[in-house]
Amino acid sequence: MSKKNNLLLIGSHGFLGKNLVNLFNKKGYDKNFNLFEISGKLDLDITEKNEFRKFISSNNISHIINSAAYVGGIGFGYSNPADLLSINLNMAHVLYEVSAQEKVKLLINPISNCAYPGNLTKYEEELFWEGPPHDSVFNYGISKRAFVALGKAYFDQYGLSSANIVMSNMFGPHDHFEEVRSHALGALVSKIADAKKNNKEEVIIWGDGSPIREWLYVEDGADALLKCLNLNEKDYFFNIGVNKGITIIDLAIIIAKHLSWNGNFVFDKSKPNGVSEKTVVDKFSKNLINWSPSTELEDGIKKTVEWYMENNNV
């Protein structure tokens, strides 16, 4: 089995990972790569350096897409700051150290846009280091910055090529929908679906509904990561996004429409809004990987709602 053709997908049973596996087969990547999977921590804990290195070595892994992360929404971040920082930092270090030792050809990491400075509303690569992440996502954001810093350091010292791709908030089937672990879109789908199922007339929204967020349908995000497999050997850092956002309340209205729920939204202003606006400026993906999003927001919401209803007896 030729080393250049062996791709490892880490986190293949997760939200993004499931979509990566589906697209890998659907778009014909199986003609050029042999796919290996680490489904999750119970399969193999990649923070256990020696075990992870044995896996990479014994399977002659040449390319890695890491879709694993320890993550949650704003509430989860406030409740678990040490875990979010330490677990993700450890993951970043082991991934880069082992990839360099085993001469992996390319390591690809999706990076949350919350790693950008919290005072920004438009996220552009040249501004990435111009201030700390927002307090509401500080620890997770710092851990994701570590991937970017390690990418440059390990390329400069060891010649390890990697691509750290900052992505808009992704959504779609198989996402987290429980309030504590999900982002705003998933939490709203869950809460509005529950209101419909139980004939509730009100749904509570954290904050005042004004924050603007950008949403990328997960299949489009997976497509971008797979296209990164064609990158030349280098240290890459660039954004993937749709270049437009929507307020939380307008998002909730679209979700309610597709769930056929006609109740009222109540704003809990005692809860944090988070950053006022987060939109990713995508200037490079078309030229670097010939990618652009193919799913409109409302179409993606419709697919997500339909999947949720089918899988949760709504």
N, C-alpha and C positions, 0 to 999 in steps of 0.2 A: 504494500500500500504506500503510494508516494506521499512523502511528508507535505508537499505543497498543496495537497488536496484534502487535508483533514481539518474540518471545522468543528470547534466545540461551542455549543450554545449552553450558557450557564443560566439557570432559572427557566428552563423550558416548560415547566408546568405553571408558571406565573402568568399574569395578565399580558404583558408584552411577549413573553416567551412562547405562549401558545400561538399567538399570531405570527411570530417568526417561523415556527415550525410549519404552520399551514402554508405560508407564502413560499417557504423554501422549496417545498414540493410543487406547489402550484405554478411557480414561475421558472421552474427548470434548473434551479441551482444544484439539484442532485446530480446533474450531468457533469458538474465540475468539482464538486466537493462530496466527500464522505462525511455524513453528519454524525457527531457524537453529542450526547446530551448529559448534563447534570441537572436533574429536574428541580432539585431544591436541596435544602440543608440536610434532610434525612437521607438523601441519596449520597451526597458527599459534601462535607462542610469545607468550603474552599478557604476558610480562614485557618484551617489546619494545614500549615504549609507543606509538611513532609508528605502527607497523603495526597494533596493536590498536585505536588510535583511528580509523584509516582504516576498519577493518572495522566498528566501531560506527556511524560516521558514514554510510558508504555504504549500510548496510542498515537505517538508521533504527531501531536497536534501542531498545526501550522498557523491557524487562524482562530481567534476567539471573539465571540460576541457575548458580552456580559450583560444580561438583563436582570441580574439579581441585585436587590437592594433592601435595606431595612428602612421602611418608609411608612408614613401615615399623613393625615391631614393636620390642620393647625392645632386642634386639641391634642392629638397624639404627640405632636412636637413639644408642646408645653409640659406634658406629663412624663415624657421619656427623653429628656435632653442628653443625658450621659450615654444612654444606649444608642441613640441615633448617631452621635458623634463617634463613639469608640468602635462600634461594630462596623460602620461604613469605612472609617479610617483604616481599620485592620484589613478589611476586604481589599481596599485600594492597594495597600502596601504588598500584600501577598500576591495579588494579581500581577503587579508589575515586576516584583522580584522573581517570581517563578517564570514568567514569560521571558524575562531577560536571560535567566539561567538556562532555559530550555530552547532558546533561540526561536521563539515564536515569531512568525513573519509579521503578523498584524493583530493588535488588540483593539477592539472596538467597544467603547463605553458610551451609552446614553447618559446624559447629564441633565439633571433637573434645572430649569431656568431660575429656581430660587437661589442658585449660587451667585447670581448677579447682585450688585449692590442694591440695597433696599431702598435707596433714594431715587432710583431710576424708574421710569415708566416704559421706555423703549430700550430693549436690550440689544446692544451692539458689541461685537467681540472686542473692539479696542477699549471699551469701558469696563471690561470684566473685573479688573483689579482696582477700580476707582472708589472703593469704599466697602464696608462690611455688608453681608446679607441682612435682610430685614430681621428684627428681633423675633418675629413669629416663626421664622424658619432658620434661625441663625445656625444651629448646630448641624442640621442636615445640609444646609448650604455650604458650610465650611468643609464638611466631609467630601462634598462633590467637587469643591475647588481643588482638593488634594489630588484628585484624578488628573486634572488639567496640569497642575504643577509637576506631578510625577511623569506625565507624558513628555514634557520638555526635558526634564532631568534625565530620564532613562534613555531618551533618544540621543541627547548630547554625550552621555557617558558610555552607554552600551550599544547605541545604534538600534534600539528597540523602536519599531514603528508602532504608533497607536493613533487612534482617531477618537477624540472626545467631542461628542456631538450634543450640544445644548438643544433641548427639544421643548416645544410648547407642552402644556398639560395634555396628556393623552387620555382618551376616553373610548369606551366601546364595550362589547361583550367580554365577559370574564373579568371585568374590573372589580375593585373593592367597592361595595355599595353600603357597608355599614358606616354609620356616621363618624365613628372615632378614627377609622383607618382610611376613609375615602377622601378624595378631593371634592370640591363643591358640586360638580356635575353629578357624580355618583351618589353623593349624599342626598341631593335633591330628587333624583329618580327614586331612591328608596323611600324617602319621606312622603313624596306625593303619591306614590303607588300605595303606600300604607294608608294614606288618607282616603284614597279611592276605595280600597278594599274594605275599610272599616267605617265608611260613610262619615268621615271627619270633615268639618267645614273649614278648618284652618290648618295651615302648615307654617311652622316657625322657621324663619331664615336668620342665621347668625349675622349680626351687624345690621347695616342699613340698606343692603342690596345694591349699593352703588359701585363697589369695586369692579374693575374691568379685567377679565381674564381671556386668554387665548386658548382655543381648544383644537387639538389635532387628533383626528380619528386614528385609532391605534393601528389599523391596517396600513395606513399611509406612513405612520412612523416606522413600522416594521419594514416596509418597502425601502425607506431611506437607509436604514441600517444595513440591510442586505446589499444595497447598491454600493455601500462603503467598502465592500469586499474587493471592488475593482480599483481602489486607490493605490497609487504608487507608494513605495517605502518612504516615509516621512513622519514628522510629528504634525498632526492635524488638530485644529480646534475651530469649529464653526457651528453656526446655528441652523436648526431645521424648524420651520414654522410656516404659518399661513398668513402672517403679516396683518392680522386684524383681530380685534377682541370684541367682547360683548359683556354687558353688565350682568351681575348675578341675578337681578330681578328679571331682566329680559330673557335670560337663560331659563329661569324657573317658569316663565310664561310659556315658552316653547315646549318644555317638558310636560307641563300641565295639559297643553293642547293635545299632545300625542298620547297622553294617558286618559284623555277625555274627563278630566277633573275640573270642576268649575268653582272651587272654593276660594278662600281668601288667604293671602300671605300676610303674616304678622312678623315684624322685625324685632329681634331681640338685640337691642343696641348695647346691652351690657356685655355682649360677646364681641371679640375683636373682628375688625374688617380684614386685617392683614394689609398687604401693600395695596395702595389705591388703584394701581394699574400695572398689569404685567403683559406686555406684548413683545414677542421675539421678532427682531428684524432679520429676515433671511435674505442675505445678499449674495451668497456664494454657492448654495446647493445646486442650482441649475447647471453651473459651469463645472463644479467639482465632481458631481455624481449624476448629473442629468436627471434631477428629481424635482417634482413639484407635487403639491397635494392634489388628490383627485376626488375627494369626498367633501361636499358642502356640509357645513355645520348641521343644518336641519336634517339632512339625509342621514348623517351619522347618528344624530339623536334618535331619529325614528327607528333605525336599526337597533340601537342600544336599548330603547324602551321595549321593543318587540322581544328582544332576547331576554330581558329582565322579566317580562310578563310570563313568557313561556317557561322560565326556570324557577319562578317563585309563586306560581299559582295565583296570579293577580287577575 
